């Protein structure tokens, strides 16, 4: 191998190692930012929220606890797993202005149709106005009523407070 080729390989290898070190530092900074940005599911329960007189709707209360002030764009992926293993998949993009946190009231209509334990999982990709991007995933298990043969297509509505 020629001397120039060896030098090129050595320099390339050194640059890769330095680049990995810089990426590692950025990852640590991103993890530290989670200390002031906590996404969590507070509660999940069922009821009749679409006025069809059938308690087959699920309400999930999720919050962002933060002292961040500014616009937060949230891409939410919501999966509700029924006791049978069937999963309702929903997604939404929500924009909210935060001065000390955000509350999401997520209502999934016509989804509580089986007796047993349900699991709601929310994966949120959050874009902050200052350029930070955070990914957090949370879930909650809850027990809706006995069988409710609901009517209608499962849909979702999200209110931000």
Buried (B, 14 or more C-beta within 10 A) or exposed (E): EEEEEEEEEEEEEEEEEEEEEEEEEEEEEEEEBEEEBEBEBEEBEBBBBBEBEBBBBBBBBBBBBBEBEEEBBBBBBBBBBBBEEEEBEBEBEBEBEBEEBBBBBBBBBBBBBBEEEBBBBBBBBBBBEEEBEBEBEBEBEBBBEEEBEBEEEBBBBBEBE
